[in-house]
Amino acid sequence: METRKRIGNILVESGIITSKTLERTLILQKRSRRRLGVLLRGMGIVTEDEVVEALAKQNNLKIIRKFADRSFPKELLDLIPAQLAMEKLIFPLKHHDRMLAIVTFDPLDRETFDQLAQITGLNICPVLASREEIIASVRKHYLIEESEIIRSQKILLIDDSPIFTQVIETALKKEN
């Protein structure tokens, strides 16, 4: 049986980090008890996409990108409760026969996959994507009512400084 390569070794082999950086980060990882990819991302050493690519290589999984703007049938979305999709950052991608392809950032979250299999009665097939893409998909497809409520709300900002109000207005518009 072939053993899985460690994510740190994959990042070194890909030329993303050096072996010295890996050694130092592994020492920090033991102290912090955080996952290596999370630690490296937090330190600004690797990007989220680089971690996703390394996880895909490590687990022999596919990566999907730019799926948030696709349309998904309600029956598919109903297979995963909105609360679970938000908490675990997962998203249903495709249902075919007895298989449910889900998008995840954490391919090692067997507990969630087992829970989904139990809820749906389907075999779960994980596909990887960035957290940002999954969050965008969950917001767009599960939080529709909430976003409509937010859009209909108004904010009244009163201040005697036109510069301050302009800065706040610009920031609020940026956040929709």
GICOR-V193719 format. One record per pair of residues at least 12 apart in sequence whose ideal C-beta (glycine too) atoms are under 6 Angstrom apart, sorted by the first residue. I is the first residue (numbers start at 1). GAP is how many residues later the second one is. D is the distance in whole Angstrom. If there is no record, write none. Layout:
<<I & GAP & D> <I & GAP & D>>
//
This chain:
<<4 & 54 & 6> <5 & 53 & 6> <7 & 29 & 6> <7 & 30 & 6> <7 & 47 & 5> <7 & 51 & 5> <8 & 14 & 5> <8 & 28 & 6> <10 & 44 & 4> <10 & 47 & 5> <10 & 48 & 6> <11 & 43 & 5> <16 & 30 & 6> <16 & 34 & 5> <25 & 14 & 6> <25 & 15 & 6> <37 & 14 & 4> <48 & 82 & 5> <52 & 76 & 5> <52 & 78 & 6> <55 & 52 & 6> <55 & 73 & 6> <56 & 72 & 5> <59 & 48 & 5> <61 & 46 & 6> <61 & 67 & 5> <62 & 65 & 5> <63 & 65 & 5> <64 & 63 & 5> <64 & 65 & 5> <68 & 65 & 6> <68 & 68 & 4> <68 & 69 & 4> <68 & 72 & 6> <72 & 69 & 6> <76 & 16 & 5> <76 & 19 & 5> <77 & 64 & 6> <79 & 13 & 5> <79 & 41 & 5> <80 & 12 & 5> <82 & 60 & 4> <85 & 53 & 5> <85 & 57 & 6> <86 & 52 & 6> <88 & 24 & 5> <89 & 16 & 6> <89 & 45 & 5> <90 & 12 & 5> <90 & 14 & 5> <91 & 12 & 4> <91 & 43 & 5> <91 & 46 & 5> <93 & 34 & 6> <98 & 24 & 6> <98 & 25 & 6> <99 & 24 & 5> <99 & 26 & 5> <100 & 20 & 6> <100 & 22 & 4> <100 & 24 & 6> <101 & 24 & 5> <101 & 26 & 6> <102 & 24 & 6> <103 & 24 & 5> <103 & 26 & 5> <103 & 31 & 6> <104 & 22 & 5> <105 & 26 & 5> <107 & 19 & 5>>
//
